[in-house]
Amino acid sequence: MAKGDPMQAIAIGHQALDDVGRLTSRRAADDLKELRRFAGQHRTLEEAAHLRQRITITLQT
């Protein structure tokens, strides 16, 4: 998302969240936080806001 197509990164991010289940890895959590930060740079994209929301929920569980 930082260097490529944000829509493609959003789709991949959603797919990863669909597959993750319960998050137990600190490294995976850190990666999600970074993706959420990158998604925050695309505030005009509703899809990015939805991805940020899903990441936040996943990190809280």
N, C-alpha and C positions, 0 to 999 in steps of 0.2 A: 504494500500500500504506500510505502514511503517513496518508492521510485517508479512504480508501474501504474497500471490501470486500477483506480480505486474500486470500481464496480466488480472487477474480477477478484480483487482481494476481499471484498465484502462477501462475495459468494463463497469463496474458499473458507473464510472465517465462519460463516454460518454452517458450512458442512462440517468443519472441525468441531464446532459446538454441538452439533447433532450427534457426533460420534464420541464425544468426550465422556458422557455419563457423569459420575461423581469425580470431581477433580481432587486428586491427592498429591500431585507432584508440585513442589515449590517452583521448579524450573518451568513447568507448563503454566503455572499461575503467573509467573513473571513474564512469560511470552504473551499471555493474554493481556496483561496490563500494558505491555508495549503496543500490541495491536489496538487496544482501546485508545491509547494516546495518539497513534497515527490516525485512527478513525476520527478523532476529535479535530483533526486538521481539515476535515471535509464537512464542516458544519452545515453546508448548504444541501448536502445529500441526506434525504430522509432515511435512506437505507443505512447510512453510516450511523445515524442516531439509533436506529433499531439494533444494529450490531453492538454498539456501545452498551445499550441497555441489557442485551442478552449476556454480554461479557460480565457486566456488573453483577447480575443475578447469579451467574455461574460461580463467580468468585465468592459470593456470600454464602453459598451452600456448602 
